[in-house]
Amino acid sequence: MSRGKEIEGHDEELPPGKMRLDKWLWAARFFKTRSLAAAAIDSGKVDVNGERAKRARTIGAGDQISLRIGAVDWKLDVLDVAKQRGSAEIARRLYQETSEGLAARLKKQEELRQSPQLSSFGEARPDKHDRRQLKRLKGDY
């Protein structure tokens, strides 16, 4: 039995209307790959219903997800699950952003847009210390 069939078989064991969190984040197009979604979950950037989540947690309609991508926080209500990744239009129907989450996200994006950008380091490329400072500034740490 191939690995892909084992994964598909595992997903068939889930109750109808439920899906693994990492797969849902990938299907809803918040991450390009499931492994990136799993890494974000493992690093504590995703909460489900106010609790820190694990990648295999099952979610369904009615769950609330808090997600941090870079310096931007998303607050979402899960509306549906998808069996496979589809177009951006289909992905947008899987969730609804909360009104306070949308206001906070737009405010944060505007603050980032207005803030001065660190675009030049002179003649040299950024060294390890500079890269760490940039990550802290962006909120990746």
N, C-alpha and C positions, 0 to 999 in steps of 0.2 A: 504494500500500500504506500503510495507516495505521500509526502508531507502535506501537499496541498489538499489532498482528499481527507487527511486527518483533521485539518483545520476546518474544512467545510463540514465534515461530520460533527465536529464539536459545536459549530454554530447551529446545526439543526437540532441539537439537544436543548437549546435555549427556548423558553416559552415564546409564543407568538407576541410580536410587538416589543420584544426586548433585543438588545444588542450590546456587545462589548463596548466599553467606553473608548478604547483606542481606535476601534474600527469606526465608531460613530464620528469621532473627531476627524478622521480621514475622509469618510464619506461626505461630511458636511463641509469639506474643503478648508478646514482651518490649518491643516498640515498636508504637505505634498506626499508624504509616505506614512505608513502605519508606524514605522520605527521612530520617526520624528515625533509622532503623537505619543508613543509609549515613553520616549525620553522625557517629554514635557510632563507627563503624568508622574513618572518616577522621580522627577526633580521637585515635585510638590507645587507645580504651577496650575494644577487643575483640582477643583473641589466640586463635589456633587452633593447637593442638599446641605451645604455648609460643612461637610466633612472631607478630609483629605481622601482622595480616591486612589485605587489601584487600577492598573490597566485592564484587568479582566472583569472589573465591576460591570454588572449589567445595568443598563439604563433603558428607560422607556418614556413614553409621553407623560408629561407632568413633572419630570425631574428638573431641577435647577442646576445649572453648571456655571461655575466661576472659572475663568480661564485667563491667564496672563501670557501674552505673546509680546516679547520685548518689554517696552515700557507701557504698553496698552492693556487695560483690563477689559474683559468682556463678561457680561452677566447675561446668561441665556436661559430661556425656558425651552425644554425639548418638546417639540410638537409631534414628531414622528421619527421612525427609523427607516433606513433604506437597506435593502439586501445587498446592494452594490453601489459603488461610487458612480454618480451620474454627472450631468452638466451642472454648472453653477446655479442655474435657475432651479433645478430640482433640489440641489443642496440647500438653497435658501429657504425652501419650504420645510426643512427639517427642524428649524428652530425659530424662535422669536426673541429678539433682544429686548430686555426690560427697559422701560422708559428712563429710569434713573441710571441704568448702566449705559444706555446710549448717550445721555447727556454728559456723564462723566467721561466716556470715551472720546466724544467729540471735543470736550474741553481740553483733555490731555493731548489730543492730536494737535489742537491749535496752539497749545503751549509749546509743544515740541517744534512746530513750524516756526514760531516766533523766536525761539531761543537761538543764540549764536551757534553756528556749526563749527566743529573742529575739523577743518578740511585739509589743513596743510601742516606738515611737520618740518618745513624747511627743505633742506637738501636730502635728508635721510628718511628712510622708512621707519615706521614706529617699531620700537623694540618691545620686548616682553612687558616691561613696566608700563609703557605707553598703551599697549593693547589692553592690559588689565584696567587701566584708568578709563579707557573708552568703554569697556564692557560695563563697568560700574556706573558710568554716566548714562548709558543706554538702559540700564536696569536689567542686564542679563545675568548679574550675579545675585 
